[in-house]
Amino acid sequence: MESFLASDPDSTQRRSSILRRVAIGVTLAVVYLYGCFPPQGQDGASGGSPFVALVPLVLIFLLFYVLILRPQQKQHRERMEMLKNLKRGDTVITSGGLYGKILNISGDVVTLEIAKGVSVKVARSGIAGLANLNDQDKKGKEDKSEK
């Protein structure tokens, strides 16, 4: 099934959920393995380098950064770029689910035409993404022809 949006939020959300589960699993494995192998002391004295205790924390932070923070930063950059490049005539979908064609952009306010003669003003940040209505129209026509 093709998405109506240029970027599919469902697949991004699924990917993020899977990455979180993997990060949690790896973190638990590191902590468990670290507990299984305590530092070797000399002559029965508990000791070892204090930096060894930081290894699991550093690994956890690196996993968190690579699996969660970097993808979110990339998503944020792409969204800001999309919002910056909006232009008159683009068809968009708002975060409230309204499809509309951009009539005017003034600062942080975007005027959308949602039906003939009906326009609404929304905040630029309220634009969820670019809509791909051609795919939606084609799919609707295919569904009707099958019946």
Steps between C-alpha positions, in 0.01 A plus 500: 500500500641837400504782748320827450787690655843546351649351816305220668476570875381145574814335365717755679313433824534122456872535429546721806311249718714211377820698557393584855435134575838401358673772703328387819589136430865578433515723807359225720744249350796729569389562859437127555836397355677768700345356818598144406867586479598714800843664491781277622657618822848423621533276803128501569478877513222646294636753266573567142504809293219744574481566127381144440176593676442772239519261204132390516385860540704612200367209292143580602546866408652410162214263420245759609666764281537282191161329515277778630651850498660502153187378316289757686744777409490393136118494503492845660740642237291352216179644646653846546629489142155400373333782695758749376449396136119526498377707209175625355313225317634209708240253622552422868339318788472664841556331833121510541451299182384776264622483141546833331680701236725783617364838393729727698790481744573793728755432772375216716143510364397293198167555324357179357212449259323188624203527260394740226458836665587367848834600645647456845807636670728258682834532670791391283593251773150348464590365156563126537641448154453521128194313379514274199138522389565349156575162659187530714282584197644211296444256785142620545427455129652150502287401800181624329582321173549168685144511643 
